[in-house]
Amino acid sequence: MVLESENLARVVMVDFYGVGVSGVGPETSLLLINDGQELGRMGLAGILGELDSRACLRPLLCVGIHAGAARKMEYGTAGRPDYQGWGNLAGAYSRFVLEELIPAIRLRYGVASFREKAFAGFSLGALSAMDIVWKHPQEFAALGCFSGSFWWRTKDKSDPAYDEGRDRIMQDEVRKGGYYPWLKFFFECGTNDEQEDRNHNGVIDSIDDTQDLMAELVRKGYDREADIRYMEIEGGRHDVGTWARAMPEFLLWGWSK
């Protein structure tokens, strides 16, 4: 599907993948996925097909949203660009998802509502998904973050005034936000996601940042076992192949029968 977005002032390509959705209805769940242009290379159709052949999943419609040329501007935290100015279109992207994309999906399939809605993404797309879900919890039930860019910060790490506890934006958003007991969270990291270790604790930043975000969720009231799933892939990298390895577990976590 092709959407002419007024909020983004560009054309957005959208792909559809599904399990048990020959007749989309109120029992079908909707999963939005950022960086949808990667899902073909990931083999999402095959992953869904294999799970469907074993009758593992409830009806699920997956919608891959292709990123545009301004990906670093559209993905981020709405209203809070990082110190480089990236993410200054994140608010417009949020409005596109909520005001244009979801209504267009409902119209396409002729449904008033879905059983539940979820959002997932990879890297910057994971940060974007987290931000949208966290700021619009009434719209969503679950979230999937693969190698999330939770380093997103208001100051350069080399700035003498940089403070881990204050300047990482998504952690701060959770800290200042509410508690929405219906939300569930899935996080994936690979041990070779990157090499950076800015606080020299022997743990790469992507794992540190993700675990610190989970800690903020626990402090907010979420149960570490019941509400949050963390998957760490030994040798996993910041790439589509690693995320493909995690995708079946994410799908079974969220929509197994």
C-alpha positions as CSV (number, residue, x, y, z in Angstrom):
1,M,0.0,0.0,0.0
2,V,1.1,3.6,-0.7
3,L,0.1,6.4,1.5
4,E,0.4,10.1,0.8
5,S,1.2,11.5,4.2
6,E,0.3,15.1,5.0
7,N,2.1,14.9,8.3
8,L,5.4,13.8,6.7
9,A,4.9,15.5,3.4
10,R,6.0,12.3,1.6
11,V,4.8,9.0,0.2
12,V,5.0,6.1,2.7
13,M,5.3,2.5,1.5
14,V,3.5,-0.1,3.6
15,D,3.7,-3.9,3.4
16,F,1.3,-6.4,4.9
17,Y,2.1,-9.8,6.3
18,G,-0.3,-12.0,8.2
19,V,-1.3,-15.2,10.0
20,G,-4.9,-16.3,10.0
21,V,-6.0,-13.0,8.5
22,S,-8.0,-14.2,5.4
23,G,-10.8,-12.5,7.1
24,V,-9.5,-9.7,9.3
25,G,-11.8,-9.0,12.2
26,P,-12.1,-8.0,15.8
27,E,-10.1,-11.1,16.8
28,T,-7.1,-10.1,14.7
29,S,-4.2,-8.3,16.5
30,L,-2.3,-5.6,14.7
31,L,1.5,-5.3,14.8
32,L,3.1,-2.2,13.3
33,I,6.8,-2.5,12.5
34,N,9.2,0.3,11.8
35,D,11.9,-0.1,9.0
36,G,9.5,-2.3,7.1
37,Q,11.8,-2.2,4.1
38,E,14.0,-4.7,6.0
39,L,11.3,-7.3,6.6
40,G,11.7,-9.0,3.2
41,R,15.4,-9.5,3.8
42,M,14.6,-10.7,7.3
43,G,12.3,-13.4,5.9
44,L,9.3,-12.3,8.0
45,A,6.8,-14.0,5.6
46,G,8.7,-17.3,6.0
47,I,8.9,-16.9,9.8
48,L,5.1,-16.3,10.0
49,G,4.4,-19.2,7.6
50,E,6.5,-21.6,9.7
51,L,4.7,-20.6,12.9
52,D,1.4,-20.8,11.2
53,S,2.1,-24.3,9.9
54,R,2.4,-25.4,13.5
55,A,-0.7,-23.4,14.5
56,C,1.3,-21.5,17.0
57,L,-0.1,-18.0,16.6
58,R,-3.4,-16.2,17.1
59,P,-4.6,-14.2,14.1
60,L,-2.0,-11.4,13.6
61,L,-1.7,-8.7,10.9
62,C,1.8,-7.3,10.6
63,V,2.3,-4.0,8.9
64,G,5.8,-3.0,7.8
65,I,6.3,0.8,7.5
66,H,9.1,1.7,5.1
67,A,11.5,4.4,6.5
68,G,12.0,7.5,4.4
69,A,15.2,9.4,3.4
70,A,14.8,11.4,6.6
71,R,14.8,8.4,8.9
72,K,17.1,10.0,11.5
73,M,14.7,12.9,11.7
74,E,11.4,10.9,11.7
75,Y,12.6,8.3,14.2
76,G,13.3,9.5,17.8
77,T,11.4,10.9,20.7
78,A,8.6,13.3,19.9
79,G,9.3,16.8,21.2
80,R,12.9,15.9,22.4
81,P,15.5,15.7,19.6
82,D,18.9,14.4,20.6
83,Y,21.9,16.6,21.0
84,Q,22.6,16.4,17.2
85,G,19.1,17.6,16.3
86,W,18.1,14.1,15.1
87,G,14.5,13.3,15.7
88,N,13.0,16.7,15.1
89,L,10.2,15.1,12.9
90,A,9.4,12.4,15.4
91,G,6.2,14.2,16.4
92,A,5.1,14.3,12.8
93,Y,5.8,10.6,12.4
94,S,3.7,9.8,15.5
95,R,0.8,11.8,14.1
96,F,1.2,9.9,10.8
97,V,1.0,6.5,12.6
98,L,-2.0,7.5,14.7
99,E,-4.0,9.8,12.4
100,E,-3.2,8.4,9.0
101,L,-1.8,4.9,9.0
102,I,-4.0,3.1,11.5
103,P,-7.2,4.6,10.1
104,A,-6.1,3.6,6.6
105,I,-5.5,0.0,7.7
106,R,-8.9,-0.1,9.3
107,L,-10.4,1.2,6.1
108,R,-8.4,-1.3,3.9
109,Y,-9.7,-4.3,5.9
110,G,-13.1,-2.9,6.8
111,V,-12.7,-3.3,10.6
112,A,-13.6,-0.8,13.3
113,S,-11.1,-2.2,15.7
114,F,-8.5,-4.9,16.4
115,R,-8.2,-7.2,19.3
116,E,-5.1,-5.3,20.3
117,K,-2.3,-3.2,18.7
118,A,1.4,-3.5,19.2
119,F,4.5,-1.7,17.8
120,A,8.0,-3.0,17.1
121,G,11.2,-1.7,15.6
122,F,14.9,-2.1,15.1
123,S,17.6,0.3,16.3
124,L,16.3,3.8,15.8
125,G,13.0,2.3,14.8
126,A,12.8,0.6,18.2
127,L,13.4,3.9,19.9
128,S,10.6,5.4,17.8
129,A,8.2,2.5,18.6
130,M,8.9,2.8,22.3
131,D,8.3,6.5,22.3
132,I,5.0,6.2,20.4
133,V,3.7,3.4,22.6
134,W,4.8,5.1,25.8
135,K,3.2,8.4,24.9
136,H,0.0,6.9,23.6
137,P,-0.6,3.9,25.9
138,Q,-4.3,3.9,25.3
139,E,-3.7,2.8,21.7
140,F,-1.3,-0.2,22.4
141,A,-0.9,-3.3,24.4
142,A,2.6,-4.5,23.6
143,L,6.0,-3.3,22.3
144,G,9.0,-5.1,20.7
145,C,12.4,-3.4,20.7
146,F,15.4,-5.0,18.8
147,S,18.8,-3.4,19.5
148,G,17.0,-0.3,20.6
149,S,18.9,3.1,20.3
150,F,18.3,3.9,24.0
151,W,21.5,5.9,24.1
152,W,19.5,8.8,22.7
153,R,20.6,11.7,24.7
154,T,20.5,15.5,25.2
155,K,24.2,15.9,25.5
156,D,27.3,14.4,23.8
157,K,28.8,11.7,26.0
158,S,32.1,13.7,25.8
159,D,30.4,16.8,27.3
160,P,31.8,17.2,30.9
161,A,28.2,17.9,32.0
162,Y,26.8,14.7,30.6
163,D,24.9,12.7,33.2
164,E,23.8,9.1,32.6
165,G,20.9,9.4,34.9
166,R,19.5,12.6,33.5
167,D,20.5,13.0,29.8
168,R,19.4,9.7,28.2
169,I,16.0,10.7,26.8
170,M,13.9,7.5,26.8
171,Q,14.9,6.6,30.3
172,D,13.9,10.0,31.4
173,E,10.6,9.8,29.6
174,V,9.8,6.6,31.4
175,R,10.9,8.1,34.7
176,K,8.6,11.1,34.2
177,G,5.7,9.1,32.7
178,G,2.8,7.2,34.2
179,Y,2.1,3.6,34.9
180,Y,0.0,1.7,32.3
181,P,-0.5,-1.8,33.7
182,W,-1.7,-3.4,30.5
183,L,1.5,-2.7,28.6
184,K,4.0,-5.5,28.0
185,F,7.6,-5.1,26.7
186,F,10.0,-7.3,24.7
187,F,13.6,-6.2,24.4
188,E,16.4,-7.9,22.4
189,C,20.2,-7.2,22.4
190,G,23.2,-8.9,20.9
191,T,26.4,-9.2,22.8
192,N,28.2,-7.9,19.7
193,D,25.6,-5.2,19.0
194,E,28.5,-2.7,19.3
195,Q,31.9,-2.2,21.0
196,E,31.3,1.1,22.9
197,D,31.4,1.0,26.7
198,R,31.3,4.6,27.7
199,N,31.1,4.0,31.4
200,H,33.9,1.3,31.3
201,N,31.9,-1.3,33.3
202,G,32.7,-4.1,30.9
203,V,29.2,-4.1,29.4
204,I,28.5,-2.7,25.9
205,D,26.4,0.4,25.8
206,S,23.4,-1.1,24.0
207,I,23.0,-3.7,26.7
208,D,23.5,-1.2,29.5
209,D,21.1,1.3,28.0
210,T,18.4,-1.4,27.5
211,Q,18.8,-2.8,30.9
212,D,18.7,0.7,32.5
213,L,15.5,1.3,30.6
214,M,14.0,-1.9,31.9
215,A,15.1,-0.9,35.4
216,E,13.1,2.4,35.0
217,L,10.1,0.4,34.0
218,V,10.4,-1.8,37.0
219,R,10.7,1.2,39.3
220,K,7.6,2.6,37.6
221,G,5.7,-0.6,38.7
222,Y,6.1,-3.2,35.9
223,D,6.9,-6.7,37.0
224,R,10.3,-7.9,35.7
225,E,9.0,-11.4,35.0
226,A,5.4,-10.9,34.1
227,D,5.5,-7.7,32.1
228,I,9.0,-7.6,30.5
229,R,10.9,-10.1,28.4
230,Y,14.6,-9.7,27.7
231,M,16.4,-11.7,25.1
232,E,20.2,-11.4,24.9
233,I,21.7,-13.2,21.9
234,E,25.3,-14.4,22.4
235,G,27.3,-13.2,19.4
236,G,24.3,-11.3,18.1
237,R,25.0,-8.2,16.0
238,H,23.3,-5.0,15.1
239,D,21.9,-6.5,11.9
240,V,18.9,-8.0,10.2
241,G,20.2,-11.6,10.6
242,T,20.3,-11.3,14.4
243,W,16.9,-9.6,14.6
244,A,15.5,-12.5,12.4
245,R,16.8,-14.9,15.0
246,A,14.8,-13.1,17.7
247,M,11.6,-12.5,15.7
248,P,10.0,-16.0,16.3
249,E,10.5,-15.7,20.1
250,F,9.0,-12.2,20.0
251,L,6.0,-13.4,18.0
252,L,5.4,-16.4,20.3
253,W,5.8,-14.2,23.4
254,G,3.1,-11.8,22.1
255,W,0.6,-13.9,20.2
256,S,1.0,-17.6,20.9
257,K,-2.2,-19.7,21.2
